Amino acid sequence: MGEHLIKLPDVGEGVAEAELVEWMVEIGANVREDDVLAAVMTDKATVEIPSPVEGKIVWQGGNIGDVLAVGSPLIRLEVDGEGNVKPGAAPVEAAPKVKAEESLAPKAKPAPKQEQKAKPAPPKAAAPVQNGAAPRAEGEKPIAPPAVRKRAAESGVDLRRVIGSGPAGRITHEDLDAYFENGGASMRSGGGLVRNTTVTDIPVIGMRRKIAEKMAIAKSRIPHITYVEEVDVTALEDLRKQLNESHSVSRAKLTILPFLMRAMVKAIADQPIVNAIYDDEAGIIHQHGGCHIGVAAQTPGGLMVPVVRHAEARDIWDCAEEVSRLSEAAKSGSAARDELSGSTITITSLGALGGIVTTPVINHPEVAIVGINKMQVLPKWDGQEFRPRKVMNLSSSFDHRVVDGWNAAVFIQRIKTLLENPAMIFID
């Protein structure tokens, strides 16, 4: 028998570190070749680390939330044969962690260390503990994927009271089903009002940590200027409806996004400075000729920004198809790393929940972001009488170090003109 040490591989070009977001195995577990051992995150892409050998897990090199350097010891297995660890070699040291002061934004406190002893998985059909004592030790956090956590929250279930049957006690949808089938009580059940004294500690790790760091950098480094303008989209909505009805079978469904993207492309031609990346450390503005438009999308794992590349070379339908494809990939977790990076300007929208006015945070290191607010029907005076019109606000932010207020206003006014006269969008 021998031991085989697996180190954190190079998970992407130029990546020097990755955050450990999930262990798929526990100490004492037997794994086969190509079984997934762990999941790590770099930027906004999650990468699974497979096992190159068959063996038994004897050591893990980090806790959930740790940021590990590429090449760090990740996991150690007992294998048949010699393995790649020489007999008598010094014990593996703990994987190097990235110091908080080395980051451009404050790092979240790592999740509490997990016990490194092998524990047999509880039987799947075991009856869950009811509203009495929880089946976990004080301070121990339940492990569950985002979809399970969302379902539990919607049902009012405290996951600390649910027994998990997955690796390391991971809670699955089947475990929730068993909890309900065996009489597990929701926190919302009962006949009267009761005090809720629970406190849930949520480690800021994985996607949430990346979002927090990105927002902290954006707000601490970029002096934002936000410009709000009302746009009458009555004609645009009529045109969009007609195009969807006439091409309902052969084409992708048109939302307002493709029209806005094409309007932005035309407006950028007049104000190219807004389509730029600002390297403030080097003191260089990288003004791009190609319009790579990021579209902020809410996913079960958090906010992602898939990128529609070269929007200047795409027509309305092509933009619509690419937005639909990228949004679905982001929500399903199948988006490639290069599909979630490289944007030069971003669109953000909350859809029907968009509010009247928002103050978008710029997607660092870009210099501009265009925000869509909700559409509503309002009475507007046309010089003779009030008429119902469909209107919405554009709330857009700019890096005031790069974009002057005048340029920002000219850019948005150009977009407003194009959206209010949508035929102009189709004229080259």
N, C-alpha and C positions, 0 to 999 in steps of 0.2 A: 504493500500500500504506500502511496505517496500523497503529496499535497500539490494542488494547482492554484496559483494566485492569479486572479483576474484584476487588471487595472482599468481605471476609467479610460475608455478609448477616445480618440479624437472624433468628436461627434459633429464636426462641421468646420469648414475652412475659416481659419482665424480665431476659432473659439479656444480660449485658454482655461475655462472653468465651466462647471455646470452645477445646477442645484439638484440635489437628491429629493425627488418628490414622492416616490413610492417604492417600497420593497414588495416584490411579488412572491418572495420566498422567505422562510424563517430558518433559523439555525436548527439543524437536525433533519431538515427536509432533504429528500433525495430528488435530484433533478437529472433530466436527460439533456443530451446535446440539443441546442437551439431553444430550450425552455427559457422564457423571459425571467431574468433575475431581478431587475430593477428598472425604474423609469427616472430619467433625469430631464431637466429642462434647461435650455439655453435660449436667450432672447425670448421668443414666444412659441418655440417649437418644443414639443415633448418627444423624447427619443427613448425607445426601449432597448435595454442591454441584454442580449441573449447569452446563454452559456455556450462556450466553444467545446465543452467536454461534459461527460457524464460523471456524477459524483454526489457526495453528501456535503451539505453546507456546514462548515465548522466555524466560520468567522465572517462578520459583516463590518465594513469599514466606515460606517457613518450613520447618522440619525436623519430622519425626515426633516428637511429644511436646511441641512448642511450644504454649503457651497464647496465643492471639491475641485481641485485642479486636475487638468487632464494628465493622466499618468499616475494618479494617486491609487494606492491599493483600494480596491472596491469590495472584493469578496474572495473567500478562500474555501476550496473544496478538498475533501478527501477523495482520492481517485485510485482506481486500480493502476498498477504500474508505478513509475518513478515520479510522474508529475513534473512540474517546472520549478519546484522549490527544493533546493539541495538539503539533504538530511543535516541537521545540526545548525541550520541557518537561524539567524537571530529572529525573534518574534516580529511579526509585522507591526510597524508603528501605526498609530492613528493617522488617518488621512489628513493632509494639511488643509486647514480651513482658511478662507479668505477673511482677512481682518476687516473690521467695519470701517476703519479709517481709510482703507484702500478703495472703498466704493465712493462714487460721486453722490450717492444718496444714502440716508440712514438705512441700515440693514435691520430686518426684523429679528427678534430674539428667536433662536432655534427652538424647535419643538422639544419637549422633554425627552430625555433619552429613554429608549425602549430597552426592556430587559433582554439580554443576549442569551438567555438560556432557552433550550428547546422546550416547547410546550405542545402537547398534543392538541389538535383541533377539536373543539367540542362537537358532539354529534349534531348533524343538521336538523334532526327532528326534535331536538331537546326543547322542552317547554320553556318559554321565556319567563323571566322574573317579572312579577307584576309591579304595582306601584310601591312596593316595599323597598328593600335594599337593592341597589343596583348590582349587576353581575360583574362589576369591575372595581378594582381597588381605587381608593381615594386619589384623585388627580390623574387617573389613567383615561386617555382620550379614545373614543371610538374611532375606528378606521372605516371609512365608507367613501365610495366615489361620489362626485357631485350630483348625479341623477338620483341616487339613493337619499342623499342629504336633503335635496329639494323635495322629494316625495314625503320624507319624514316630517319636514317643516310644515308642508301643506296639510299633513294629517295630524299635526300637533303631537308627534311622537318624540320623546327624549331618547336619542340613540344610545345613551349610556345604559338604558334598560333593555337593549336588544342584544341577544347573543349572536355573534358573527360566526359563520361556518367557513369563511374563506381563509387564505393564508394570513397568519398573524392576527386572526380574529376579525378579518375584514367582513363588513356587513354587506350582504347582497340583497337584491330585490326579493329573492326567495326567503331570506331571513325575516324581512318585513312581513311577507305573506304569512309565514309561520307564526310571527308575533301576534298578528290579528286573529288567525285561526285558533290559536290557543288561548284566546281571551285577553290579549294584551290591551290595556286601556289607554285610550288617547288622553292627552292632557286636557283636551277640550270636553271630555265626557263628564257626566255628573249633573246634578240638578241645581247647583247653586254657585255663587261666585266665591272663589277661593284665592288666597294669596299665592303668588308664584314667586318663590324666593331663589329660583335657580339662577346661576351665573354660568354662562357658556364661554369658555376660553377658546378663541379661534386663532391658531398660529398663522401668522402672515407668511405663507410659504407658497411655492409654486407660482401659478399665474398671478395670484393676488399680490405677491411680493414684486413681481416684474412690473405690474401696473402701478403699484405704490412708488417704486423707484423712478419709473418713467415720469409720473406726475410730479414727484418731488423735484426732479431735475428741471422739468419744464417751468414750474412755478418759481423756482429759486433762481434760475438763470435768465429766463426770458421776460422782459418787461412787456406785458400784454397791452394791446389796445384793441378794444372790442367795438365794432361798428354794426349797428342794427338798421335794417331797411325793410320797409313793407313792400311786398310784391303782389300785384294783382295777377293771379294765375287762372282766371276764368277761361281765357282763350286757350291756354295751354292744356287745361283739363279737358276741354271739349275736343281738342285735337288728339290728345292721348286716348280718350275713350273711342274715338272714331278709328284710330289706327289699331287699337286692340281688337275692336269688333271685326275689322276687315282682314286682319291677319291672325285671328285667334288660333288657327290650326298650324300654320307654317312658321310662325315667329314666336319668340319669347315674349312674355307679357311685359308691357312697358309700365314702369313706375315713373315717378318724377326724377329719379336719380339719373338715368341716361340723358335726359334733357339738360339737367343741371351740369353734368359732366361735359357735354358738348358746348354749353354756354361758357363754362370755365375755360375750356380750351381756347375759345375765341377771345375771351377777356384776357387770358394770359398772353396772347400774342401782342396785346397793347400794353400790358404791364408785366413783362417777363420776370421782374424782380420777385414776385410773389411765388414763383415756381422755383424755389431754391432751397439749398441746405446750407446752414451757417455753421461753419467750424469755428466756434468762438475761441478755442484754445490757439489755433493757428492764425486766427484773424483773417479767414478767407471765406467768401461767399461763393458757393458752387451753384451758379445759375444754370439750370438744366434746359435744354431745348426740348427734350421729350417730357410729356406730361404723364407722370406715373401717379395716378390718383388713388390714395388709400381711402377705403370706405369702412369706417368704424362699425363693427358688428358685435352685438351682444351674444355670447355663447354660453352654454352651461358651465364652461370653465372660466369665464370672465370675458373682459373686453379684448377683442382682437381687431387688427386692421389689415385685412387682405388687400392686395394692391392690384389695380387694373393698370397694366403697363401699356405705355404708348397709347393713351386715350386719344391723342391727336390723329392717330391712324385708324381709328375705329368709328363706324357710324353709330347711329342711335341703337340699332338692333344688336350690333356686335357688343356695344357697351352693356346692354341689358342682359345678354347671354353670359357675358363674363362676370358681371356682378352676381347673377344668380348662381353660377357655378362656384365662384369663390366663397360666397356666403354659406352655401351648403357644405362645402369642404371645411370651412372654419367651424361650423356648428357640429359637424360629425367628427372633428378631430383629425381629418385626413389631409388637411392642407399642408403642402410642403413648406419647408423653411423659407425658401426664396419667394414664396407667394405671400408671406407675411412680413416682408421687409423691402426696403428700397423705394418707398413712396417719396414724392417731392412736394405734395400738397394733399390735404385730407378733407374728406366730407364726413360730417357727423350728423346723425339724425335720431331722434327718439320716436319718430312716427307720430301716431295719434297722441302720444304722451308728451309731445315736444314742448308744450308750454307756449307762452306768448313770447318770452325772451329767454335766452340762455347765454352763458358766458363760456364758450368752448375753450378748453385748454389745448394749446398748440402741441402737436405731436413732434416733440423734440427729435432731431435738430432741424425740422422744417421751420418755415417762417410764416406760414398762413394756414388757417383752417376755416372752412365754410360750414356753418351750422344751419340745419333746416328746422324750423319750428312748425307747430301743428297748423293745418289748414282749417279755416273757418269761413262761414258765410256771414258777411257784414253789409249793412246798408252804406252805399257810397254815393256821394252827390256827383252827378254828371253835368251839372250846369243848369239843369232844368228840374230834375227830380232825383230822389233817392232810389237806387236800384240795388238789388242783391248781387254781390260780387264775391268770388272766392279769393281770399287773400291769405298770405302767410308771411311771416317775417324770416329774413335771413340774418342770423346772429353770427358774425364772423370775427375772428381774432387774428391779430398780426403781431409779429415781432417788431417792436418799435425801434429797435437798433438798426433794422434793415429796411423796413417799410415805413415810409412817412404817412401821416394821416391822409394827405391829399391823394397819394397813390392808392391807398386802401379804399378810399371813397370812390375814386374813378373806376377801380376794379369791380366793386360791388354794383355801382350804377350801370356799368356795361352789362353785367349779368342780369340785372333787373330789366333792362331794355330788351334783351334777348328773350327772357322768359315771358315778358308781357306781349311780345310780338314773336311767337314761336316759329313762324315761317322763316324768319331771319336766321334761325339756327341751321337751316338746311341750305343756306346760300353760302357758297365758298367765296 
